[in-house]
């Protein structure tokens, strides 16, 4: 491992441990292996980890060899677990590129990465980040661009702020809105108002939200920003399509239509 790569990995691994000291959710969930995963802010260390496993994700695009490459477009959501091992669970937007392949974009949910201790991976020259739980990864054609919505068939939800499910969906939606906030470091986002909500039944449930979102400046020493996010669209698939045995999951759709001002 050359000095530059070693330095990047060392820096990333240092930040990895910092992430666990600053988890952004007081209510982590437990997966089927009784591992506790907590949401974490998305920044450079998480980006490095996601980039490191793109080669291993190629089979989910039907790609062999180096005729096609994968590029990381966006990290929708990140969680971490630390017990005897450090693991990250990521939801990613990934595109295939190349002159001899079909270019496509997919949303890959449940990408789980195991962090190999730096002393082991540096001595054995093996990767420091390894893709695991491959059978639980779900890669579907990207919905943020290609999904068609007929808003005439949406039903408005009255008093959405008092609806527990809409409250949950609204807060979960902030996982896909970090790039609208220009803070100097990743800051947890919180929904302060649900201004409008509607839903549509379509092989699951589609949600359309207008919400007010702010950064948590008190707990994480962040700049305070408040933004009104319009046209936040999410799809809740049937429970059997959610990874890791979860009974609830959300996929962002039509992200290009979202505005946060």
C-alpha positions as a printed Julia matrix, in Angstrom:
261×3 Matrix{Float64}:
   0.0     0.0     0.0
   1.6     3.27   -1.03
   2.0     6.16    1.38
  -0.79    8.24   -0.15
  -3.36    5.43   -0.04
  -2.26    4.44    3.45
  -2.72    8.02    4.61
  -6.21    8.22    3.14
  -7.23    4.95    4.78
  -5.75    5.93    8.13
  -7.53    9.27    8.04
 -10.79    7.6     7.05
 -10.52    4.99    9.79
  -9.83    7.71   12.35
 -12.97    9.54   11.26
 -14.87    6.23   11.38
 -14.31    6.03   15.12
 -15.34    9.66   15.47
 -18.61    8.89   13.7
 -19.58    6.41   16.38
 -19.15    9.04   19.04
 -21.53   11.38   17.19
 -24.42    9.25   16.01
 -27.41   11.38   15.13
 -30.23    9.14   16.31
 -31.15    8.35   19.93
 -33.24    5.41   18.66
 -31.01    2.98   16.76
 -32.71   -0.1    15.38
 -31.6    -3.72   15.71
 -31.31   -5.93   12.64
 -31.85   -9.67   12.33
 -28.35  -10.43   13.65
 -29.01   -8.35   16.77
 -26.54   -5.71   15.64
 -27.45   -2.16   16.52
 -27.15    0.29   13.63
 -27.47    4.04   14.14
 -27.77    6.76   11.47
 -24.63    8.86   11.0
 -23.83   12.12    9.18
 -22.64   11.78    5.6
 -19.22   13.25    4.86
 -15.83   12.44    3.37
 -15.14    9.28    5.36
 -18.44    7.72    4.35
 -17.77    8.75    0.74
 -14.39    6.97    0.84
 -15.99    3.81    2.22
 -18.71    3.83   -0.45
 -16.2     4.42   -3.25
 -14.04    1.55   -2.01
 -16.66   -1.15   -2.71
 -17.89   -0.03   -6.13
 -15.85   -2.73   -7.85
 -17.58   -5.39   -5.73
 -21.02   -4.01   -6.64
 -20.48   -4.57  -10.39
 -22.29   -7.96  -10.43
 -25.53   -6.15   -9.49
 -25.21   -4.32  -12.83
 -24.3    -7.43  -14.81
 -20.78   -6.09  -15.28
 -17.64   -8.22  -15.51
 -14.11   -6.91  -15.9
 -13.17   -3.32  -16.64
 -15.14   -2.53  -19.79
 -17.59   -0.67  -17.57
 -16.97    1.25  -14.39
 -19.3     2.36  -11.62
 -19.46    5.9   -10.31
 -20.98    7.01   -7.02
 -23.6     9.69   -7.67
 -25.08   10.16   -4.22
 -25.23    8.7    -0.71
 -28.85    8.77    0.42
 -28.4     7.29    3.88
 -25.66    5.91    6.12
 -25.69    3.91    9.34
 -22.97    2.32   11.4
 -22.62   -0.47   13.93
 -19.71   -1.05   16.23
 -19.34   -4.08   18.48
 -16.48   -6.49   17.89
 -16.46   -5.29   14.28
 -17.2    -1.98   12.6
 -19.8    -2.09    9.84
 -21.5     0.5     7.69
 -24.86    0.17    5.98
 -25.37    2.5     3.03
 -28.08    3.42    0.54
 -26.38    4.6    -2.65
 -27.14    6.0    -6.09
 -24.67    4.43   -8.54
 -24.26    4.74  -12.31
 -22.44    2.55  -14.8
 -20.31    4.26  -17.46
 -18.2     3.07  -20.36
 -18.05    2.9   -24.14
 -18.85   -0.83  -24.3
 -21.66   -1.14  -21.77
 -25.23   -0.11  -21.13
 -25.2     3.03  -19.04
 -27.77    2.88  -16.26
 -28.37    4.3   -12.82
 -29.61    2.29   -9.86
 -30.47    2.87   -6.24
 -28.7     0.23   -4.15
 -30.17   -0.27   -0.69
 -28.55   -2.16    2.17
 -24.92   -1.99    0.99
 -23.07   -3.29    4.05
 -19.34   -2.72    4.4
 -17.05   -4.35    6.96
 -14.07   -2.28    8.12
 -10.88   -4.35    8.31
  -8.46   -3.23   11.07
  -5.72   -1.07    9.55
  -2.89   -3.24   10.93
  -4.33   -6.3     9.18
  -5.18   -4.77    5.8
  -1.91   -2.82    5.52
   0.26   -5.86    6.26
  -1.65   -8.28    4.04
  -2.32   -5.73    1.25
  -6.01   -6.66    1.3
  -8.72   -3.98    1.04
  -9.54   -2.19    4.28
 -13.24   -2.11    3.38
 -15.07   -5.28    2.33
 -18.59   -5.74    0.96
 -20.57   -8.27    3.04
 -24.17   -9.52    3.31
 -24.35   -9.46   -0.48
 -27.63  -11.39   -0.63
 -29.39   -8.56    1.21
 -28.37   -5.83   -1.23
 -31.24   -4.56   -3.36
 -30.32   -2.61   -6.52
 -33.27   -1.22   -8.44
 -33.41    1.11  -11.46
 -33.1     4.68  -10.27
 -36.45    6.23   -9.41
 -35.2     9.77   -8.84
 -35.31   10.52  -12.57
 -37.45    7.96  -14.35
 -40.48    7.47  -12.1
 -43.67    8.97  -13.45
 -46.15   10.34  -10.93
 -49.73   11.34  -11.63
 -50.45   13.81   -8.85
 -54.18   13.73   -9.65
 -54.38   10.38   -7.87
 -52.77   11.57   -4.64
 -55.0    11.89   -1.58
 -54.33   14.76    0.79
 -53.71   13.78    4.41
 -55.51   16.1     6.78
 -53.61   17.38    9.82
 -50.4    15.54    8.83
 -48.5    16.78   11.9
 -50.76   14.61   14.07
 -50.35   11.5    11.92
 -47.67    9.18   13.43
 -46.86    7.5    10.11
 -46.48   10.81    8.28
 -44.29   12.09   11.1
 -42.07    9.03   10.66
 -41.94    9.37    6.87
 -41.16   13.08    7.12
 -38.27   12.57    9.52
 -36.89    9.67    7.46
 -37.03   11.87    4.37
 -34.39   14.18    5.85
 -31.84   11.42    5.17
 -32.07   12.39    1.5
 -31.86   16.17    1.98
 -28.38   16.73    3.4
 -27.01   18.13    0.15
 -29.4    21.08    0.39
 -27.74   22.34    3.59
 -24.39   24.14    3.3
 -23.01   23.68    6.8
 -19.27   23.43    7.43
 -19.67   19.87    8.74
 -22.49   17.29    8.64
 -25.36   18.28   10.9
 -28.43   16.25   11.88
 -31.64   17.44   10.27
 -34.98   17.7    12.01
 -38.5    18.28   10.71
 -40.05   21.26   12.47
 -43.26   21.49   10.43
 -45.18   19.24    8.06
 -46.83   21.8     5.81
 -48.52   19.41    3.41
 -48.71   15.65    2.9
 -50.49   13.4     0.44
 -50.26    9.74   -0.47
 -50.93    7.42   -3.4
 -51.29    3.64   -3.45
 -49.0     2.2    -6.15
 -47.35   -1.19   -5.46
 -46.75    0.22   -2.01
 -47.31    3.81   -0.96
 -46.06    7.01   -2.61
 -45.73   10.08   -0.42
 -45.56   13.73   -1.45
 -44.47   16.14    1.28
 -43.8    19.81    1.88
 -41.82   20.15    5.09
 -39.82   22.66    7.08
 -36.42   21.31    8.08
 -33.7    22.71   10.34
 -30.23   21.75   11.5
 -29.61   20.75   15.1
 -27.27   23.52   16.21
 -27.4    22.85   19.96
 -26.35   19.2    20.12
 -23.79   19.26   17.32
 -22.48   22.86   17.27
 -23.85   23.43   13.78
 -24.83   26.58   12.0
 -28.57   27.01   12.32
 -30.35   26.71    8.97
 -34.09   26.48    8.37
 -35.39   25.55    4.92
 -38.76   24.87    3.34
 -38.43   21.68    1.27
 -41.09   21.21   -1.4
 -42.01   18.22   -3.58
 -40.26   15.68   -1.36
 -41.32   12.37   -2.91
 -40.78    8.93   -1.42
 -41.9     5.41   -2.16
 -42.62    2.92    0.62
 -42.39   -0.56   -0.93
 -44.14   -3.63    0.42
 -42.38   -4.94    3.57
 -41.09   -8.09    1.84
 -39.05   -5.87   -0.5
 -37.23   -4.1     2.32
 -33.67   -5.34    3.02
 -32.46   -6.96    6.24
 -35.92   -8.1     7.26
 -37.02   -4.53    8.01
 -40.76   -3.95    7.9
 -40.4    -0.31    6.85
 -38.14    1.37    4.31
 -38.31    4.37    2.0
 -36.86    5.03   -1.45
 -36.5     8.63   -2.67
 -38.09    9.35   -6.04
 -37.79   12.29   -8.41
 -35.12   13.98   -6.3
 -34.49   16.47   -9.1
 -37.92   17.96   -8.36
 -37.11   18.78   -4.73
 -36.39   22.37   -3.76
 -35.21   23.53   -0.34
 -35.09   27.28    0.17
